[in-house]
Amino acid sequence: MKKILTTVLSLAVAAGLAGCSGSSTSAATSTAGSETNESSETATASVDGKIGVILVGDENEGYTAAHMEGISNAAKALGIADDQIIWKYNIGETQDCKDAAIDLVDSGATLVISNSYGHQSFMQEAASEYPDVTFISMTGDTAADSGLANFKNAFNQTYQSRYVSGVVAGMKLKELVDNGTVTKEALPDAFVGDDIKIGYVGAFPYAEVVSGYSAFYLGVKSIVPNVHMIVEYTNSWADQTKESETANSLISKGCVIISQHADTTGAPSAIQAALEGGKTVYSVGYNVSMLAVAKDAALTSASNDWSVYYKYAFQKFLDGQAMDIMTDWSEGYDTGAVCVTDLGDSCAEGTAEKVAEVEAAIKDGSLNVFDCSTFTVGGAALTDADGVDTTFDGEANLFPIKDGVFYESDVKNGFRSAPYFSFRIDGIEESGAE
C-alpha cells in the first residue's frame, strides 16, 4: 500500500512541478539576487565548502519537492556541481535536525539550509555553536532577534498566490451560481444564511496558515462577496489520511470549494472522488498541481518558485559572502517567487484573463491583498492604529497597517519575512486546532 501511495504522490508532484512552470507568471531573478553570475566556470572555481540541505520530507511530499526543485534549478543555473550539495531527507522537527546539521558541517558544509519551521530552534542552536558556518532556516521567524550574524530566515510572499488561487476559485463559484448549480433549493447544505460555504484544510493554527487562508478567502470574496469559509485543522503538515478525512468532513458540511495548507494529495483525491460520486465540489491545492490525482476537481494550486531565493543565496555562497545573505528575505510576484499552477479544465471561462489582470495589479501595487477596506474583524474595520503585537529585533513592534493596508512579510520596512497576519477576520470559522 505504501509503495502504491508513493507512486501516486510522485506522479502528482512531477506533474505539479511541470504545471507551475507553465503558469502566467515567469520566474525572474529577484532584485536581491540580481548579482547572479551565469558563468558556471567562474562560479564553481572559487567555491569554499559545500551546501548542506535538511529536508522535512522527500520528493513524495509536495512542499519538500518544491524546495528540491528550487535548489536543483538554482544550482544548475549557477554551475554548482551535484557533489557540492549534500542532502538529508525526512529529518523530523526534533534533535535529529541539529544532529543532521552538525553532520553536514563535519562533512564540509559551510552553508546549511533547512526547509521546515519546526527545524528552526535546532538550526539556531547549531548556528550558535558554529559561527563560521551560515545557517538558513526557511519559513522561520527568529533570525533577526537571535543576535547571530550567521543565522538567516527566508519566506516567499505566498499569501499573494493564495489570493490569486482564491480568485480562480471565485470564478468557478460564480459560474456555478450563474448556471443554477449552486442555489439554496438545489444545495441547501451549501449555505449559511445567504452565504455560500467554502472550506479549507489547514495544518496548524499558525500565522503562516492564517495569513494564507485569509488571503485565499479574500480572493474568493473579491469575485463572490457572499461566502463563508470553514477551516478545519489536521495538526500535521503532511498526513495523507487526515487531509482526506478533513476534506470529507468539509464536503459533508456542504462546502463547494475546498483549498488547503497541507502538503499531500489527500484532500484533492477525496474531492475528486466526491465529484465523481455526484457532489458539487472543487479543489484548490498547494505547492504543486493536483491535476494528476484530481483531473476534474482541481482548479489550480498556490505555489512558489523557490529557485528565486536559492539563486540569490547560492550566489552569495559562491562569492564567499554567505554571511551577508539578508537576515530576512521575502519576495513575491514582482520577482516570480510565487505563482499559481496551470489551470484545470474545470475552471470557469475567462479565468486565465482574470488571473493575468489580478497578478498585474499585485505587481504594480494597485491591489493589496490585505486591504483593510475589504474585510472586518469583530465587525469593525482595522485602522492604522491596529497591528500585531510581537517582539522583533530585540524590541516590541506593532506590525504595519498604513493608509488602510496591512503590509505582510514587509522586509523592506524592517519587518520579518515569515507571515505575521494572524487576525481572525469575519466570515471565517475554525475548528480542530489543538
Backbone hydrogen bonds, N-H to C=O, Kabsch-Sander energy under -0.5 kcal/mol:
donor,donor_aa,acceptor,acceptor_aa,energy
5,L,1,M,-2.5
6,T,2,K,-2.7
7,T,3,K,-2.0
8,V,4,I,-2.3
9,L,5,L,-2.7
10,S,6,T,-2.6
11,L,7,T,-2.3
12,A,8,V,-2.2
13,V,9,L,-2.9
14,A,10,S,-2.7
15,A,11,L,-2.4
16,G,12,A,-2.5
17,L,13,V,-2.7
18,A,14,A,-1.6
19,G,15,A,-2.1
20,C,16,G,-2.3
21,S,17,L,-1.2
22,G,19,G,-1.3
23,S,20,C,-1.8
28,A,26,S,-1.1
34,S,31,T,-1.5
36,T,33,G,-1.7
38,E,36,T,-0.7
40,S,38,E,-1.0
43,A,39,S,-2.2
44,T,40,S,-2.7
45,A,41,E,-1.3
46,S,42,T,-0.7
46,S,43,A,-0.8
47,V,44,T,-1.1
49,G,47,V,-0.5
50,K,108,G,-1.8
51,I,84,Q,-3.0
52,G,50,K,-0.5
52,G,111,L,-3.2
53,V,86,I,-2.8
54,I,113,I,-3.4
55,L,53,V,-0.5
55,L,88,K,-3.0
61,E,58,D,-1.8
62,G,263,D,-1.4
65,A,61,E,-2.9
66,A,62,G,-2.2
67,H,63,Y,-1.5
68,M,64,T,-2.8
69,E,65,A,-2.4
70,G,66,A,-2.1
71,I,67,H,-2.8
72,S,68,M,-2.6
73,N,69,E,-2.8
74,A,70,G,-2.2
75,A,71,I,-2.7
76,K,72,S,-2.4
77,A,73,N,-2.3
78,L,74,A,-1.6
79,G,75,A,-0.6
79,G,76,K,-0.9
80,I,75,A,-2.8
81,A,79,G,-0.6
84,Q,81,A,-1.8
85,I,82,D,-1.7
86,I,51,I,-2.9
87,W,85,I,-0.5
88,K,53,V,-2.2
90,N,57,G,-2.0
91,I,55,L,-3.1
92,G,90,N,-0.6
94,T,92,G,-1.8
97,C,94,T,-2.3
98,K,94,T,-0.7
99,D,95,Q,-2.5
100,A,96,D,-2.3
101,A,97,C,-2.4
102,I,98,K,-2.6
103,D,99,D,-2.2
104,L,100,A,-2.1
105,V,101,A,-2.1
106,D,102,I,-2.6
107,S,103,D,-1.2
108,G,105,V,-1.8
109,A,104,L,-2.6
110,T,50,K,-2.1
111,L,50,K,-1.4
112,V,134,T,-2.8
113,I,52,G,-2.8
114,S,136,I,-2.5
115,N,54,I,-1.4
119,H,116,S,-1.7
120,Q,117,Y,-1.6
122,F,119,H,-0.6
123,M,119,H,-2.2
124,Q,120,Q,-2.6
125,E,121,S,-1.8
126,A,122,F,-2.1
127,A,123,M,-2.5
128,S,124,Q,-2.0
129,E,125,E,-1.1
130,Y,126,A,-1.6
133,V,130,Y,-2.0
134,T,110,T,-2.3
135,F,150,N,-3.2
136,I,112,V,-2.9
137,S,135,F,-0.5
137,S,152,K,-2.9
138,M,114,S,-2.5
138,M,136,I,-0.8
139,T,154,A,-3.4
140,G,137,S,-1.7
146,S,142,T,-0.7
146,S,143,A,-1.3
147,G,143,A,-0.6
148,L,143,A,-0.5
149,A,147,G,-0.6
151,F,148,L,-1.3
152,K,135,F,-2.6
153,N,327,T,-3.1
154,A,137,S,-0.7
155,F,329,W,-2.2
157,Q,331,E,-3.0
158,T,156,N,-2.0
160,Q,157,Q,-1.9
161,S,157,Q,-0.6
162,R,158,T,-2.4
163,Y,159,Y,-2.0
164,V,160,Q,-2.0
165,S,161,S,-2.5
166,G,162,R,-1.8
167,V,163,Y,-1.8
168,V,164,V,-2.0
169,A,165,S,-2.0
170,G,166,G,-2.8
171,M,167,V,-2.3
172,K,168,V,-1.7
173,L,169,A,-2.7
174,K,170,G,-2.7
175,E,171,M,-1.9
176,L,172,K,-2.3
177,V,173,L,-2.0
178,D,174,K,-3.1
179,N,175,E,-2.3
180,G,177,V,-1.3
181,T,176,L,-1.4
182,V,176,L,-2.1
183,T,181,T,-0.8
187,L,183,T,-3.0
190,A,187,L,-1.7
191,F,188,P,-1.3
192,V,195,D,-2.8
195,D,192,V,-2.2
196,I,226,N,-2.7
197,K,190,A,-2.9
198,I,228,H,-2.4
199,G,257,I,-3.3
200,Y,230,I,-1.9
201,V,259,S,-2.4
202,G,200,Y,-0.8
202,G,232,E,-2.5
203,A,261,H,-0.8
206,Y,204,F,-1.2
209,V,206,Y,-0.5
210,V,206,Y,-2.7
211,S,207,A,-3.4
212,G,208,E,-1.5
213,Y,209,V,-2.9
214,S,210,V,-2.3
215,A,211,S,-2.1
216,F,212,G,-2.3
217,Y,213,Y,-2.5
218,L,214,S,-2.4
219,G,215,A,-2.0
220,V,216,F,-2.3
221,K,217,Y,-2.9
222,S,218,L,-1.4
223,I,220,V,-1.8
224,V,220,V,-2.8
227,V,225,P,-1.4
228,H,196,I,-2.8
229,M,427,G,-2.7
230,I,198,I,-2.4
231,V,229,M,-0.5
231,V,429,E,-3.4
232,E,200,Y,-2.4
232,E,230,I,-0.5
233,Y,431,S,-2.0
234,T,202,G,-2.4
235,N,203,A,-2.2
243,E,239,D,-2.7
244,S,240,Q,-1.9
245,E,241,T,-2.7
246,T,242,K,-2.7
247,A,243,E,-2.1
248,N,244,S,-2.3
249,S,245,E,-2.0
250,L,246,T,-2.2
251,I,247,A,-2.4
252,S,248,N,-2.3
253,K,249,S,-1.0
254,G,251,I,-1.7
255,C,250,L,-2.1
256,V,197,K,-2.5
258,I,282,Y,-2.6
259,S,199,G,-2.2
260,Q,284,V,-0.5
261,H,201,V,-3.1
263,D,237,W,-2.6
269,S,265,T,-2.3
270,A,266,G,-1.9
271,I,267,A,-2.4
272,Q,268,P,-2.6
273,A,269,S,-2.0
274,A,270,A,-2.1
275,L,271,I,-2.5
276,E,272,Q,-2.5
277,G,273,A,-1.3
278,G,275,L,-1.6
279,K,274,A,-2.6
281,V,279,K,-1.0
282,Y,256,V,-2.0
283,S,297,A,-2.6
284,V,258,I,-2.2
285,G,300,T,-2.2
287,N,302,A,-2.1
288,V,286,Y,-2.5
293,V,290,M,-1.1
294,A,290,M,-1.8
298,A,294,A,-2.7
299,L,283,S,-2.8
300,T,283,S,-0.6
302,A,285,G,-1.8
303,S,339,C,-2.8
305,D,337,A,-2.7
306,W,304,N,-0.6
308,V,305,D,-1.5
310,Y,306,W,-2.3
311,K,307,S,-2.6
312,Y,308,V,-1.3
313,A,309,Y,-2.8
314,F,310,Y,-2.9
315,Q,311,K,-2.1
316,K,312,Y,-1.7
317,F,313,A,-2.0
318,L,314,F,-2.8
319,D,315,Q,-2.0
320,G,317,F,-1.4
321,Q,316,K,-3.4
324,D,321,Q,-2.1
325,I,322,A,-1.5
329,W,153,N,-1.1
335,T,332,G,-1.2
336,G,333,Y,-0.9
337,A,332,G,-2.2
339,C,303,S,-1.9
341,T,301,S,-2.1
344,G,299,L,-2.7
347,C,344,G,-1.7
351,T,348,A,-1.7
354,K,350,G,-1.9
355,V,351,T,-2.9
356,A,352,A,-2.2
357,E,353,E,-1.9
358,V,354,K,-2.5
359,E,355,V,-2.9
360,A,356,A,-2.0
361,A,357,E,-1.8
362,I,358,V,-2.2
363,K,359,E,-2.3
364,D,360,A,-2.3
365,G,361,A,-0.6
365,G,362,I,-0.6
366,S,361,A,-1.0
367,L,361,A,-1.7
369,V,367,L,-0.5
371,D,368,N,-1.2
371,D,369,V,-0.5
372,C,370,F,-0.6
372,C,404,G,-2.6
374,T,371,D,-2.3
375,F,372,C,-0.7
377,V,380,A,-3.1
380,A,377,V,-1.3
386,D,383,T,-2.0
389,D,387,G,-0.7
390,T,397,N,-1.6
392,F,390,T,-0.5
392,F,395,E,-2.7
395,E,392,F,-1.5
397,N,390,T,-2.7
399,F,388,V,-1.5
399,F,397,N,-0.6
402,K,405,V,-2.4
405,V,402,K,-1.3
406,F,370,F,-2.5
407,Y,400,P,-2.4
407,Y,405,V,-0.6
408,E,406,F,-1.0
410,D,407,Y,-0.6
411,V,409,S,-1.6
413,N,410,D,-1.1
414,G,411,V,-1.7
415,F,410,D,-1.9
422,S,420,Y,-0.8
425,I,423,F,-0.9
426,D,376,T,-2.9
428,I,425,I,-1.0
429,E,229,M,-2.6
431,S,231,V,-1.8
